[in-house]
Structures are given as C-alpha cells and as structure tokens.
Amino acid sequence: MRIYGVVGWKNAGKTGLMERLVTEITGRGISVSTVKHAHHSFDVDHPGKDSHRHRIAGATEVLLASRNRVALMHELRDTPEPSLADLLARLSPVDLILVEGYKRDTHPKVEAHRAVTGNPLIAPDDPTVRAVASDTALDLDRPVFDLDDTVAIADFILSEVGL
C-alpha cells in the first residue's frame, strides 16, 4: 500500500488539509484510508451504550457492527501503543493511506504550517518531510505549497507515490 503523511504542530491545519485531500483524491476515483494519531485518550463510544459496558467489563476487543459501518475497539490496558506499521497491517487494501501525525516515523510527509502559531518548521531537520503546505511564503530546499491549494498538494502526493 502507498502511504503518505501530513504532519505539523498543533493548530497548523493538519486535519483540515487531510479532510480536503481525502475529498480531492477520492473524487479522482482513488481509494483512500486514513490513520490519525492522538496524543491523548479518546473514546468512540459512550457510557451506558452496550459496547462501552462490554469494554468497561474487561473485554480486550469490542467489535460494533451495523449495516452502515464496523468499528473495532481494542483496549491496550497494559500493552504498549502499537507501531504505525502494526496499525497499517490491520487496514484493508486501498490505493493510498493518508496518515495524520506520526511525525517521527519514516514514511514521506507534507508538513502543514501556519505562521500565526509561532511554531518552528519540522522540515529543515527532517528529510522525510518532502514538501510544506504553508499560509506564508517560505524559502526551503523542497516544494512549498499554499496551505489552501489542495489540488496542487494532492497532485504532488499522487506523483510522489506513483498514482
């Protein structure tokens, strides 16, 4: 499977860029799955729901299925967080997997950057960042795109992965 990442510091525009890229790329007839890394605890079900009750009771995995979707929740409990490679192995085959976060992994990435955040760029110290999508002009040794130029960023990523 082809993998490409979107990285950046908090409030850099990663999620918005991911959303626009998925819409743009799937609109071209290319199948896309996404992986999102969260640095905090999160929940996809709610107290009182059957799946939540199963999990709280001690189930390691709870598979919730309907005619519209399937969700597999796996409680790590005392096991370490799985690597990106382990998580990717669980996904069904698609043309492209877009990964939000996992900035320390070695897959190719585009960095989302907003000047207003005051955060430094990741790109200068990370050769896996192949381009930057920014709201301000930058002088770098790799392509710099306007953060809102989704078509150009999608073209770049698809070219990079051979699609």
Secondary structure as a PSIPRED ss2 file (coil, helix, strand):
# PSIPRED VFORMAT (PSIPRED V4.0)

   1 M C   1.000  0.000  0.000
   2 R E   0.000  0.000  1.000
   3 I E   0.000  0.000  1.000
   4 Y E   0.000  0.000  1.000
   5 G E   0.000  0.000  1.000
   6 V E   0.000  0.000  1.000
   7 V E   0.000  0.000  1.000
   8 G C   1.000  0.000  0.000
   9 W C   1.000  0.000  0.000
  10 K C   1.000  0.000  0.000
  11 N C   1.000  0.000  0.000
  12 A C   1.000  0.000  0.000
  13 G C   1.000  0.000  0.000
  14 K H   0.000  1.000  0.000
  15 T H   0.000  1.000  0.000
  16 G H   0.000  1.000  0.000
  17 L H   0.000  1.000  0.000
  18 M H   0.000  1.000  0.000
  19 E H   0.000  1.000  0.000
  20 R H   0.000  1.000  0.000
  21 L H   0.000  1.000  0.000
  22 V H   0.000  1.000  0.000
  23 T H   0.000  1.000  0.000
  24 E H   0.000  1.000  0.000
  25 I H   0.000  1.000  0.000
  26 T H   0.000  1.000  0.000
  27 G H   0.000  1.000  0.000
  28 R C   1.000  0.000  0.000
  29 G C   1.000  0.000  0.000
  30 I C   1.000  0.000  0.000
  31 S C   1.000  0.000  0.000
  32 V E   0.000  0.000  1.000
  33 S E   0.000  0.000  1.000
  34 T E   0.000  0.000  1.000
  35 V E   0.000  0.000  1.000
  36 K E   0.000  0.000  1.000
  37 H C   1.000  0.000  0.000
  38 A C   1.000  0.000  0.000
  39 H C   1.000  0.000  0.000
  40 H C   1.000  0.000  0.000
  41 S C   1.000  0.000  0.000
  42 F C   1.000  0.000  0.000
  43 D C   1.000  0.000  0.000
  44 V C   1.000  0.000  0.000
  45 D C   1.000  0.000  0.000
  46 H C   1.000  0.000  0.000
  47 P C   1.000  0.000  0.000
  48 G C   1.000  0.000  0.000
  49 K C   1.000  0.000  0.000
  50 D H   0.000  1.000  0.000
  51 S H   0.000  1.000  0.000
  52 H H   0.000  1.000  0.000
  53 R H   0.000  1.000  0.000
  54 H H   0.000  1.000  0.000
  55 R H   0.000  1.000  0.000
  56 I H   0.000  1.000  0.000
  57 A H   0.000  1.000  0.000
  58 G C   1.000  0.000  0.000
  59 A C   1.000  0.000  0.000
  60 T C   1.000  0.000  0.000
  61 E E   0.000  0.000  1.000
  62 V E   0.000  0.000  1.000
  63 L E   0.000  0.000  1.000
  64 L E   0.000  0.000  1.000
  65 A E   0.000  0.000  1.000
  66 S C   1.000  0.000  0.000
  67 R C   1.000  0.000  0.000
  68 N C   1.000  0.000  0.000
  69 R C   1.000  0.000  0.000
  70 V E   0.000  0.000  1.000
  71 A E   0.000  0.000  1.000
  72 L E   0.000  0.000  1.000
  73 M E   0.000  0.000  1.000
  74 H E   0.000  0.000  1.000
  75 E C   1.000  0.000  0.000
  76 L C   1.000  0.000  0.000
  77 R C   1.000  0.000  0.000
  78 D C   1.000  0.000  0.000
  79 T C   1.000  0.000  0.000
  80 P C   1.000  0.000  0.000
  81 E C   1.000  0.000  0.000
  82 P C   1.000  0.000  0.000
  83 S C   1.000  0.000  0.000
  84 L H   0.000  1.000  0.000
  85 A H   0.000  1.000  0.000
  86 D H   0.000  1.000  0.000
  87 L H   0.000  1.000  0.000
  88 L H   0.000  1.000  0.000
  89 A C   1.000  0.000  0.000
  90 R C   1.000  0.000  0.000
  91 L C   1.000  0.000  0.000
  92 S C   1.000  0.000  0.000
  93 P C   1.000  0.000  0.000
  94 V C   1.000  0.000  0.000
  95 D C   1.000  0.000  0.000
  96 L E   0.000  0.000  1.000
  97 I E   0.000  0.000  1.000
  98 L E   0.000  0.000  1.000
  99 V E   0.000  0.000  1.000
 100 E E   0.000  0.000  1.000
 101 G C   1.000  0.000  0.000
 102 Y C   1.000  0.000  0.000
 103 K C   1.000  0.000  0.000
 104 R C   1.000  0.000  0.000
 105 D C   1.000  0.000  0.000
 106 T C   1.000  0.000  0.000
 107 H C   1.000  0.000  0.000
 108 P C   1.000  0.000  0.000
 109 K E   0.000  0.000  1.000
 110 V E   0.000  0.000  1.000
 111 E E   0.000  0.000  1.000
 112 A E   0.000  0.000  1.000
 113 H E   0.000  0.000  1.000
 114 R C   1.000  0.000  0.000
 115 A H   0.000  1.000  0.000
 116 V H   0.000  1.000  0.000
 117 T H   0.000  1.000  0.000
 118 G C   1.000  0.000  0.000
 119 N C   1.000  0.000  0.000
 120 P C   1.000  0.000  0.000
 121 L C   1.000  0.000  0.000
 122 I C   1.000  0.000  0.000
 123 A H   0.000  1.000  0.000
 124 P H   0.000  1.000  0.000
 125 D H   0.000  1.000  0.000
 126 D C   1.000  0.000  0.000
 127 P C   1.000  0.000  0.000
 128 T C   1.000  0.000  0.000
 129 V E   0.000  0.000  1.000
 130 R E   0.000  0.000  1.000
 131 A E   0.000  0.000  1.000
 132 V E   0.000  0.000  1.000
 133 A E   0.000  0.000  1.000
 134 S E   0.000  0.000  1.000
 135 D C   1.000  0.000  0.000
 136 T C   1.000  0.000  0.000
 137 A C   1.000  0.000  0.000
 138 L C   1.000  0.000  0.000
 139 D C   1.000  0.000  0.000
 140 L C   1.000  0.000  0.000
 141 D C   1.000  0.000  0.000
 142 R C   1.000  0.000  0.000
 143 P C   1.000  0.000  0.000
 144 V E   0.000  0.000  1.000
 145 F E   0.000  0.000  1.000
 146 D E   0.000  0.000  1.000
 147 L C   1.000  0.000  0.000
 148 D C   1.000  0.000  0.000
 149 D C   1.000  0.000  0.000
 150 T H   0.000  1.000  0.000
 151 V H   0.000  1.000  0.000
 152 A H   0.000  1.000  0.000
 153 I H   0.000  1.000  0.000
 154 A H   0.000  1.000  0.000
 155 D H   0.000  1.000  0.000
 156 F H   0.000  1.000  0.000
 157 I H   0.000  1.000  0.000
 158 L H   0.000  1.000  0.000
 159 S H   0.000  1.000  0.000
 160 E H   0.000  1.000  0.000
 161 V H   0.000  1.000  0.000
 162 G C   1.000  0.000  0.000
 163 L C   1.000  0.000  0.000
